[in-house]
Structure formats: structure tokens, C-alpha cells
Amino acid sequence: MGRVGDVTAVESSGSVVRRILLGSQLRRLRESRGITREAAGYSIRASESKISRMELGRVSFKARDVEDLLTLYGVTDEAERDALLGLAREANVAGWWHSYGDVLPGWFQTYIGLEGAASLIRIYEVQFVHGLLQTEAYAHAVVSRGMPGAPRAEIDRRVALRLERQKVLVSERAPRFHAVLDEAALRRPYGDRPVMQGQLRHLIEISEQPNITLQVMPFSFGGHAGESGAFTMLSFPESDLSDIVYLEQLTSALYLDKREEVALYERVMERLQSDSPGPAESRDLLRGLLQLS
């Protein structure tokens, strides 16, 4: 398994982005020709739903399928065909996280790839400390609470996956990470007192990293813009890939990329950032919570 920051890890994270880019280009080509998903699926001996998954970047691409679709869509220029077929090859690189397939839901694999490819990650969290900021002990407590009765080996695997994800924040291509944590996430105990104290110390330390901005939305502010709950916003260096809002649910996840929907979350994030105390004041809040714990 390649370390995050290694060529292998960077390529595998980027493969998810390439799948989405290729899928969106195939969708635009299909729509420009007025071809239905059903007709496109028939041309490659697949279902309409398969075309939908391809266009959303949810599945890998077979070169033959891409070639047939490009022919159907009237793409005859060799340079354009070669570029899209090259994108298809790059999009099929397996991610490092595939080795955790035994404990990793399929809908979360897409997120890990996007997380690893993002240049800016912005999050709001209210239930617990965000996974990229958790200590091993705290992560173990969170996973154990969420999976009562699960074998110790499975819990350990899930924690190991979370720790592997965290390497993205210290890689050579580390994204900017801006987190707003509700005070509730910091006061809700997971694990015993030493676990919570260790987590608070970790937040104080990691918030000093140049690529990490951490703010705490205090109880004293009252009601605030994050009333709809936790969410993540991902931005990418590729200019033709729009920002994505990730909303995690119990058994699935939503990926929002429509401009008007993303804009609403953008405004909420901006309000949360402007209404929360700045990084230095937030560290003081963390120190105060540490003294009380």
C-alpha cells in the first residue's frame, strides 16, 4: 500500500476525480447529440442505470465502452478520442483504500478518493470530532460506540483506515483544511477522561499546522447557520471540476454538485466561519475545555 504522498497514493486519489471528469464529459457529449441514456446503454450492451453510474463517475470504465460511446456521440477527431481514452485508463487506477474493502462501504470509497484529491476541505461537525482530526484512542471510542458488539478485529481495521486517511493532511500535496467544530462535539464524551483530554490536546497542537484552520462554534453564540447538521465541502485544483458537498447518512451518502445547491452550503460555511471565534480564540476555548475535563 502506498503512503499518502507517494506517487501511487496520489494517482489513486486522482483516479476518482478523473472518473468524475470523464463521466461528466460523456454526459455533455450525449446530451449535445440528444441521445437518451437508454439508447447509449443499448450501444454498449448495458442498462440505462449503468450509463447513469458511468456519467456520475461511480464505476470504472472499459476502453471498448468508451470507444463505442464516443463513436455514437460523433467524436471522430483522433486527438480528442485519445485524450478521453487516456482519461479512462488513468481513472481505473485502484485506490489504496481498496485493501480496506472488508470494512469500507462502497458509497464511502468515492469520498475517500475525493478527499485525497481535494486542494481545499471545509467541514462543519456537531456530533463528534471530525475523522481527520481524531486521535487513535478517540477514534476507537467513536467506532466502538457506533458498532456495539462488533469484533475487536473489525473495529481495529476501521480505526486503521481512519488513521491512514489522516496522512493526507501531512502529505507533500496536503490540502488546506478548514474545520468548524460545534462545542457540542467537544463536550460529548467518547471514551474515558484521558481519551478526551488527549483529543483536546491533539486539536490544540494540530491547529497550529499552517494548512489547518480550526474554529469552535461556542454554545454562547446561540443558534447559528449550521442548523441543518454536519457537512463537508471539497474543492479541487482541476478548473473544470465543480465543488462537491458531501452529506453522510446512516447507510449511504449524498454528493451535491449542482451550482445552486453548493452555493447554499457555501453561504452557510462562510457564516459559520465569520460567526465563530478565530483560530487563536478557538485554541483558548479548547484550553479552557481541557482544564474542565
Contacts in CASP RR format, 6 or more apart in sequence:
PFRMAT RR
TARGET T0000
AUTHOR 0000-0000-0000
METHOD contacts of the structure
MODEL  1
MGRVGDVTAVESSGSVVRRILLGSQLRRLRESRGITREAAGYSIRASESK
ISRMELGRVSFKARDVEDLLTLYGVTDEAERDALLGLAREANVAGWWHSY
GDVLPGWFQTYIGLEGAASLIRIYEVQFVHGLLQTEAYAHAVVSRGMPGA
PRAEIDRRVALRLERQKVLVSERAPRFHAVLDEAALRRPYGDRPVMQGQL
RHLIEISEQPNITLQVMPFSFGGHAGESGAFTMLSFPESDLSDIVYLEQL
TSALYLDKREEVALYERVMERLQSDSPGPAESRDLLRGLLQLS
1 96 0 8 1.000
1 99 0 8 1.000
1 164 0 8 1.000
2 8 0 8 1.000
2 9 0 8 1.000
2 96 0 8 1.000
3 9 0 8 1.000
3 167 0 8 1.000
3 171 0 8 1.000
4 10 0 8 1.000
4 13 0 8 1.000
4 96 0 8 1.000
4 116 0 8 1.000
4 164 0 8 1.000
4 165 0 8 1.000
4 167 0 8 1.000
4 168 0 8 1.000
4 171 0 8 1.000
5 167 0 8 1.000
5 171 0 8 1.000
5 172 0 8 1.000
5 173 0 8 1.000
8 96 0 8 1.000
9 95 0 8 1.000
9 96 0 8 1.000
9 171 0 8 1.000
10 171 0 8 1.000
10 173 0 8 1.000
11 90 0 8 1.000
11 93 0 8 1.000
12 93 0 8 1.000
12 94 0 8 1.000
12 95 0 8 1.000
12 96 0 8 1.000
12 97 0 8 1.000
12 113 0 8 1.000
13 95 0 8 1.000
13 112 0 8 1.000
13 113 0 8 1.000
13 114 0 8 1.000
13 115 0 8 1.000
13 116 0 8 1.000
13 117 0 8 1.000
13 168 0 8 1.000
14 90 0 8 1.000
14 93 0 8 1.000
14 113 0 8 1.000
14 116 0 8 1.000
14 117 0 8 1.000
15 90 0 8 1.000
15 91 0 8 1.000
15 92 0 8 1.000
15 93 0 8 1.000
15 94 0 8 1.000
15 95 0 8 1.000
15 113 0 8 1.000
16 57 0 8 1.000
16 91 0 8 1.000
16 110 0 8 1.000
16 113 0 8 1.000
16 114 0 8 1.000
16 117 0 8 1.000
17 113 0 8 1.000
17 114 0 8 1.000
17 117 0 8 1.000
17 236 0 8 1.000
17 238 0 8 1.000
17 241 0 8 1.000
18 87 0 8 1.000
18 90 0 8 1.000
18 91 0 8 1.000
19 57 0 8 1.000
19 58 0 8 1.000
19 59 0 8 1.000
19 60 0 8 1.000
19 61 0 8 1.000
19 91 0 8 1.000
20 56 0 8 1.000
20 57 0 8 1.000
20 241 0 8 1.000
21 87 0 8 1.000
21 238 0 8 1.000
21 240 0 8 1.000
21 241 0 8 1.000
22 57 0 8 1.000
22 61 0 8 1.000
22 66 0 8 1.000
22 84 0 8 1.000
22 87 0 8 1.000
22 88 0 8 1.000
22 91 0 8 1.000
23 54 0 8 1.000
23 55 0 8 1.000
23 56 0 8 1.000
23 57 0 8 1.000
24 55 0 8 1.000
25 84 0 8 1.000
25 87 0 8 1.000
26 54 0 8 1.000
26 55 0 8 1.000
26 66 0 8 1.000
26 69 0 8 1.000
26 73 0 8 1.000
26 84 0 8 1.000
27 55 0 8 1.000
29 69 0 8 1.000
29 70 0 8 1.000
29 73 0 8 1.000
29 74 0 8 1.000
29 75 0 8 1.000
30 37 0 8 1.000
30 40 0 8 1.000
30 51 0 8 1.000
30 55 0 8 1.000
30 69 0 8 1.000
30 73 0 8 1.000
32 73 0 8 1.000
33 72 0 8 1.000
33 73 0 8 1.000
33 74 0 8 1.000
35 72 0 8 1.000
35 73 0 8 1.000
36 48 0 8 1.000
37 48 0 8 1.000
37 51 0 8 1.000
37 52 0 8 1.000
37 55 0 8 1.000
38 48 0 8 1.000
39 72 0 8 1.000
40 51 0 8 1.000
40 69 0 8 1.000
40 72 0 8 1.000
41 47 0 8 1.000
41 48 0 8 1.000
41 50 0 8 1.000
41 51 0 8 1.000
43 68 0 8 1.000
43 69 0 8 1.000
43 72 0 8 1.000
44 50 0 8 1.000
44 51 0 8 1.000
44 64 0 8 1.000
44 65 0 8 1.000
44 68 0 8 1.000
44 69 0 8 1.000
46 65 0 8 1.000
50 59 0 8 1.000
53 59 0 8 1.000
54 61 0 8 1.000
54 65 0 8 1.000
57 110 0 8 1.000
58 110 0 8 1.000
60 91 0 8 1.000
60 92 0 8 1.000
61 88 0 8 1.000
61 91 0 8 1.000
61 92 0 8 1.000
63 85 0 8 1.000
63 88 0 8 1.000
63 89 0 8 1.000
66 84 0 8 1.000
66 85 0 8 1.000
66 88 0 8 1.000
67 81 0 8 1.000
67 85 0 8 1.000
70 81 0 8 1.000
70 84 0 8 1.000
70 85 0 8 1.000
75 81 0 8 1.000
75 84 0 8 1.000
95 113 0 8 1.000
96 164 0 8 1.000
97 104 0 8 1.000
97 109 0 8 1.000
97 112 0 8 1.000
97 113 0 8 1.000
97 161 0 8 1.000
97 164 0 8 1.000
97 165 0 8 1.000
98 109 0 8 1.000
100 157 0 8 1.000
100 160 0 8 1.000
100 161 0 8 1.000
100 164 0 8 1.000
101 109 0 8 1.000
102 157 0 8 1.000
103 154 0 8 1.000
103 157 0 8 1.000
103 158 0 8 1.000
103 161 0 8 1.000
104 112 0 8 1.000
104 161 0 8 1.000
105 251 0 8 1.000
107 252 0 8 1.000
107 253 0 8 1.000
108 253 0 8 1.000
110 255 0 8 1.000
111 246 0 8 1.000
111 248 0 8 1.000
111 253 0 8 1.000
111 255 0 8 1.000
112 165 0 8 1.000
114 234 0 8 1.000
114 236 0 8 1.000
114 244 0 8 1.000
114 246 0 8 1.000
115 121 0 8 1.000
115 132 0 8 1.000
115 165 0 8 1.000
115 168 0 8 1.000
115 234 0 8 1.000
116 168 0 8 1.000
116 175 0 8 1.000
117 236 0 8 1.000
118 175 0 8 1.000
118 234 0 8 1.000
118 235 0 8 1.000
118 236 0 8 1.000
119 175 0 8 1.000
119 176 0 8 1.000
119 235 0 8 1.000
119 236 0 8 1.000
119 237 0 8 1.000
120 175 0 8 1.000
120 176 0 8 1.000
120 177 0 8 1.000
120 178 0 8 1.000
120 233 0 8 1.000
120 234 0 8 1.000
120 235 0 8 1.000
121 132 0 8 1.000
121 175 0 8 1.000
121 176 0 8 1.000
121 177 0 8 1.000
121 178 0 8 1.000
121 232 0 8 1.000
121 233 0 8 1.000
121 234 0 8 1.000
121 235 0 8 1.000
122 177 0 8 1.000
122 178 0 8 1.000
122 179 0 8 1.000
122 232 0 8 1.000
122 233 0 8 1.000
122 235 0 8 1.000
122 269 0 8 1.000
123 130 0 8 1.000
123 177 0 8 1.000
123 178 0 8 1.000
123 179 0 8 1.000
123 180 0 8 1.000
123 230 0 8 1.000
123 231 0 8 1.000
123 232 0 8 1.000
123 233 0 8 1.000
124 179 0 8 1.000
124 180 0 8 1.000
124 181 0 8 1.000
124 182 0 8 1.000
124 226 0 8 1.000
124 229 0 8 1.000
124 230 0 8 1.000
124 231 0 8 1.000
124 268 0 8 1.000
124 269 0 8 1.000
124 272 0 8 1.000
125 179 0 8 1.000
125 180 0 8 1.000
125 181 0 8 1.000
125 182 0 8 1.000
125 185 0 8 1.000
125 230 0 8 1.000
126 181 0 8 1.000
126 182 0 8 1.000
126 184 0 8 1.000
126 185 0 8 1.000
126 226 0 8 1.000
126 229 0 8 1.000
126 230 0 8 1.000
127 184 0 8 1.000
127 185 0 8 1.000
127 188 0 8 1.000
127 230 0 8 1.000
128 134 0 8 1.000
128 142 0 8 1.000
128 185 0 8 1.000
128 188 0 8 1.000
128 190 0 8 1.000
129 138 0 8 1.000
129 181 0 8 1.000
129 185 0 8 1.000
129 186 0 8 1.000
129 199 0 8 1.000
129 203 0 8 1.000
130 179 0 8 1.000
130 181 0 8 1.000
131 139 0 8 1.000
131 162 0 8 1.000
131 165 0 8 1.000
131 166 0 8 1.000
132 165 0 8 1.000
132 166 0 8 1.000
132 168 0 8 1.000
132 169 0 8 1.000
132 177 0 8 1.000
133 166 0 8 1.000
133 179 0 8 1.000
133 202 0 8 1.000
133 203 0 8 1.000
133 206 0 8 1.000
133 214 0 8 1.000
134 142 0 8 1.000
134 162 0 8 1.000
134 166 0 8 1.000
134 199 0 8 1.000
135 195 0 8 1.000
135 198 0 8 1.000
135 199 0 8 1.000
135 202 0 8 1.000
136 159 0 8 1.000
136 163 0 8 1.000
137 191 0 8 1.000
137 194 0 8 1.000
137 195 0 8 1.000
137 198 0 8 1.000
137 199 0 8 1.000
138 190 0 8 1.000
138 191 0 8 1.000
138 195 0 8 1.000
138 196 0 8 1.000
138 198 0 8 1.000
138 199 0 8 1.000
138 202 0 8 1.000
139 159 0 8 1.000
139 162 0 8 1.000
139 163 0 8 1.000
140 155 0 8 1.000
140 156 0 8 1.000
140 159 0 8 1.000
141 190 0 8 1.000
141 191 0 8 1.000
141 195 0 8 1.000
142 190 0 8 1.000
143 155 0 8 1.000
143 158 0 8 1.000
143 159 0 8 1.000
143 162 0 8 1.000
144 150 0 8 1.000
144 155 0 8 1.000
145 190 0 8 1.000
147 154 0 8 1.000
147 155 0 8 1.000
147 158 0 8 1.000
168 174 0 8 1.000
168 175 0 8 1.000
169 175 0 8 1.000
169 177 0 8 1.000
169 206 0 8 1.000
169 209 0 8 1.000
169 211 0 8 1.000
169 212 0 8 1.000
170 209 0 8 1.000
174 211 0 8 1.000
175 211 0 8 1.000
176 211 0 8 1.000
176 212 0 8 1.000
176 213 0 8 1.000
177 211 0 8 1.000
177 212 0 8 1.000
177 213 0 8 1.000
178 212 0 8 1.000
178 213 0 8 1.000
178 215 0 8 1.000
178 273 0 8 1.000
179 212 0 8 1.000
179 213 0 8 1.000
179 214 0 8 1.000
179 215 0 8 1.000
180 215 0 8 1.000
180 216 0 8 1.000
180 217 0 8 1.000
180 269 0 8 1.000
180 272 0 8 1.000
180 273 0 8 1.000
180 276 0 8 1.000
181 203 0 8 1.000
181 214 0 8 1.000
181 215 0 8 1.000
181 216 0 8 1.000
181 217 0 8 1.000
182 216 0 8 1.000
182 217 0 8 1.000
183 216 0 8 1.000
183 217 0 8 1.000
183 218 0 8 1.000
183 219 0 8 1.000
183 285 0 8 1.000
183 289 0 8 1.000
184 219 0 8 1.000
186 200 0 8 1.000
186 203 0 8 1.000
186 216 0 8 1.000
186 286 0 8 1.000
186 289 0 8 1.000
187 289 0 8 1.000
189 196 0 8 1.000
190 196 0 8 1.000
190 199 0 8 1.000
193 293 0 8 1.000
196 293 0 8 1.000
197 290 0 8 1.000
197 293 0 8 1.000
200 286 0 8 1.000
200 289 0 8 1.000
200 290 0 8 1.000
200 293 0 8 1.000
201 290 0 8 1.000
203 214 0 8 1.000
203 286 0 8 1.000
204 283 0 8 1.000
204 286 0 8 1.000
204 287 0 8 1.000
204 290 0 8 1.000
206 212 0 8 1.000
206 214 0 8 1.000
207 213 0 8 1.000
207 214 0 8 1.000
207 279 0 8 1.000
207 282 0 8 1.000
207 283 0 8 1.000
207 286 0 8 1.000
213 279 0 8 1.000
214 279 0 8 1.000
214 282 0 8 1.000
214 283 0 8 1.000
215 272 0 8 1.000
215 273 0 8 1.000
215 276 0 8 1.000
215 277 0 8 1.000
215 278 0 8 1.000
215 279 0 8 1.000
215 282 0 8 1.000
216 276 0 8 1.000
216 277 0 8 1.000
216 282 0 8 1.000
216 285 0 8 1.000
216 286 0 8 1.000
217 224 0 8 1.000
217 272 0 8 1.000
217 275 0 8 1.000
217 276 0 8 1.000
218 276 0 8 1.000
218 277 0 8 1.000
218 285 0 8 1.000
221 275 0 8 1.000
221 276 0 8 1.000
224 271 0 8 1.000
224 272 0 8 1.000
224 275 0 8 1.000
225 267 0 8 1.000
225 268 0 8 1.000
225 271 0 8 1.000
225 272 0 8 1.000
225 275 0 8 1.000
226 268 0 8 1.000
226 271 0 8 1.000
226 272 0 8 1.000
228 268 0 8 1.000
230 248 0 8 1.000
231 245 0 8 1.000
231 246 0 8 1.000
231 247 0 8 1.000
231 265 0 8 1.000
231 268 0 8 1.000
232 245 0 8 1.000
232 246 0 8 1.000
232 247 0 8 1.000
232 248 0 8 1.000
233 243 0 8 1.000
233 244 0 8 1.000
233 245 0 8 1.000
233 246 0 8 1.000
233 262 0 8 1.000
233 265 0 8 1.000
233 266 0 8 1.000
233 269 0 8 1.000
234 243 0 8 1.000
234 244 0 8 1.000
234 245 0 8 1.000
234 246 0 8 1.000
235 243 0 8 1.000
236 243 0 8 1.000
242 257 0 8 1.000
242 259 0 8 1.000
242 262 0 8 1.000
243 257 0 8 1.000
243 262 0 8 1.000
243 266 0 8 1.000
244 255 0 8 1.000
244 256 0 8 1.000
244 257 0 8 1.000
244 262 0 8 1.000
245 254 0 8 1.000
245 255 0 8 1.000
245 256 0 8 1.000
245 257 0 8 1.000
245 261 0 8 1.000
245 262 0 8 1.000
245 265 0 8 1.000
246 253 0 8 1.000
246 254 0 8 1.000
246 255 0 8 1.000
246 256 0 8 1.000
247 253 0 8 1.000
247 254 0 8 1.000
247 256 0 8 1.000
256 262 0 8 1.000
256 265 0 8 1.000
276 282 0 8 1.000
277 284 0 8 1.000
277 285 0 8 1.000
END
